[in-house]
Amino acid sequence: MIRTLLSAALSAFVVSGANAHAGQYGAPPNDLRARLDALVAAYPDHLVSHTMTEVIWRDGSRMAVSDGRTDKTFAELLNAPDIDDMFAFAYPAGITASAPQVNHDPGRIRNEAFFAKIYGDCREDGRPAMARVGWIRRYKGGGVKVTTINQIDGALARVSADLEKLPRKFVRYLIPSAGTYNCRIIAGTQRLSVHAYAAAIDINVKAADYWRWSKPDANGRYRWRNKIPMEIVEIFERHGFIWGGRWYHYDTMHFEYRPELIFSRP
């Protein structure tokens, strides 16, 4: 049901600019109600509604949408985001990839308390419940394990089935997978990786580009690089996974389950 709702809403997605003024972040997006509606629709097993100021969980608990900060630096946005900060950058699903604006990282902003409540914290709760998903079986890609929470295992199985329909030339980008579950923090940070929730997959690292592998120019800026075909990206996005290749701080092997950023209600 949720997949049908979200898929039907894809055409309603509107790309907007980052909610930042003179390098300051934290003000809620203009379409906050639609974004919170999408958040509730994306995680129906966990959320029941929102009040614009709080999201309401099925266990009756509430979580504040905003911390009141509107003057965050980009580093603060990354390291201490509230819930509405996750929508600071609109995710451009379905659009041909091109070099993003500086610091435009849609989906890289994650409220850790929100996702830990959904998936658990592997550092405290141990290894999450997972299921094995056949990966590109037609070309003997083996299997990967992802969480069963939010039926992500089923979503990834549908991704794999659709990827198998692509011509053989695309296989080199997909096999071998570079991994799914890993209870770790993100390199160079203290933030928990989405891989720690078993809600992400990295495709073939040999075909990928990553901003930390490159050197900034004289102005401290990174040149965007990508080799992943858009046919692959489109399939992942169709099933609720965002792509790290749409980030200024690009990670083109990386896909994570974040349907709230791709779909909004009509």
N, C-alpha and C positions, 0 to 999 in steps of 0.2 A: 504493500500500500504506500509506504513512504517513498519507495523508489519511483512509483508511478506519479505521485504528487510532485516530487522533485524534478523528474524528467519533464513533466508537463510545464514546469515553471521555468525551464531553461531559457526560453525565448523572452522571459520578462527581465532577465539580467541586464543591468545597465552599468557600463563602465564609468567610474567617476574618478576624480583625482584624489590624491592623498589628502587627508585631513590634517594639514600642517600649515603653520604660518611662521615664516622666518625661522625655520628650523625647529619650531616647537610643536610638540605632539600631545595628544591626550583629550582634545575636545571630541565629543561624540559626533559620529557622521550625521549628515543631514537626513539620511534615510534610516535612522536608528530603529524605528519601529519595524520596518521591513526586514532589517538584519536580524533583529531579535525574533521575529516571527520565523525566519529561516532557521535560526539556531534551534528553536523549539521543534520545528518540523524535522530537522536533521537528526535529532536524538530523542525520538518519542518514547523509547524505553526508559529514559532517565528524566526528561523534562516534561512538565505538564502545561506551563504557561509562563508569562512574564508580566510585570507591571510597568515596564519601561525603566524602572529603577532597580528591580530585582528579577532574577530568574528563579522560578519555583520548581523544585525537584519533586519527584514522585514520592520520596520519603518524607515530604513536608518541609524540608529545610529550604532556606533561601540564600541566595548569593548576590551581593551587590553588583550592579552593572558597572558602576563608575566609582573610582576612588577620589573624584573631585579634582584631580590634577589636569590642567590644560597646558602646562608649560614644560612638558618632559623633553629631554634631549632624545636623540635617536637611541643612544645606549640605554637610557631609562625605559624607553618604549620596549626595547627588546627584553630587558632584564626584569622589569617590574610592571608588566602591562595589566590593566584591568580587563574586564570582559569587552567593553566597547572598543578598547584599543585594538582588539583582534580584527576590527573592521576598518582600521585606519587607512588601509590601501585596498582598493577594489581589485578583485581577481578577474583578469580578462579572459575568461573561459571562451574557447571557440575561436579566438582571434589568432592569426598567424603571429608567431613569436618574433619579437624584435628587441633591441637593447632597451631595458627599462631605464627610467630616470634614476638618478642617484638615490640610493636608499629605498627605492620602491620595492618592497619585499612582501607582497600579498600572501599571507599565510605563515610567514616566518614569525609573526607576533602571536604568541600563545600564552594564555593565562594558565599557568601550571596547576593551580588549585582546581580549576574547572576540569581539566583533562584527567587529573589524578582521581577526582571523584568518580569519573566515568570508568576509567580503565584500571585504577589502582596505581600505586607507586611500587615498582618492582624492588626498590631498595628496602622497602618496609614490608610489603605484602608477598614478596616472592614472585616466582615465575607465573605469568598470567595463563589462563585457560586458552589453549590454542588448538587449531585444526590444521591438518596438512592439506594444501591445495596443489593439485597437479599444475606444473608450470610449463606452458607451451608444449604439451604432450606430443603433439604432432611431430615436433622436432626433438623429442627426448630431452626436454629441459629439466627433467626431474621434478622435485616438489619443493615447496616453501611452506613455512608455518606462520600463520597470522592469527590474531585474536578472533574469537567467536563473538565478542561483544559487538553490538550494532550490526551483526551479521556481515562483518567485514570479510570473513572467509568466503562467503557467497559472492560478495561484490568482486573480490579478486578473482574468483573462479570465472565470473562472467567476463572480466577483463581478459583473462587468459584465452577464453574461448573465442573472443572477438579478435585478439591479436593473432591467433592461429589462422585466421582467414586472410591475413595480409600476405602478399607475395614473399617468397623465401628470402629475398634480399634484406628484409627487415629483421630477420632472426639474429643477425650478428649484434644488434643493439640490445637484445633481450636475454641472450644466453651466453654465459651463465649469469644467473642472478647474483648480485653482490650482497644479498642478505635482507632479512626482514627483522626478526626479533633480536635485540641486543640491549641489555640493561646497562645503559651508559649515558653519560652527559654528552652534549654537543662539543666537538673539539674547540678548544679555546674559550669555553664558557663554563658556567655552573648550571646551565639550563638542561633539564632532562630531555633527551632526544625522543621524538615520536616513535623511533624504533624500540624504545623501552616499553611502549604500550603495545607493541606488536601490531601497530596500525600503519606501518609504512613498508615500502619495498624499494630497494635500489636495484636498478637493472645493470647491465654489463658495464663495469667500471672502465674497461678498455675503450669504450665508445663515448665516455662521458667527459665533461669539463666541470671544474670546481674552482670557485673564486680563490680559495686558499692555495691552489696550485699555481697561481699567476702572481705577478708583481704589479703593484700599482704604478701609474705614471707619475710624472713630476708633481702633479696636483693631488696625488693620493687617490686617484680614481682607478677603478678596475675596468678593463675592457671586457665586455660581455662576449662569451663564446658559447657555441652550441653546435652539436652535430646530430642530435636526436631528431628524427623526422616528425613532422606535425601529425602524421597519420597515427603514430603511436600515442602522442599526447592526447589527441582527440578521443581515443578509446578510453584511456584512463579517466579523463574528465567526464565522459559520458556516464561513468559509474561512480562518480563522487570523489575521485582522487585529484588533488592538486599537484602541480609539477614545480619542482624547484628551479627549473629553467626559466620561469617567469619572474625570478627574483634578480634584483641588481647584484646581490650576493649569491650568485647562481650556483646551483647544485643539480646539474642536468640529469644525473642518474636517479634522482630522488622523487618518489611519489608517495603522498600520504593521504589518508582518508579524511577529507574535510568538506563534506557536502554543503555545510552552511555557507561556505564562501563561493560556491559555484552556482547554487540555486537560490532563488527567492520566490516567495509566493506571488501568484499573479494578482 
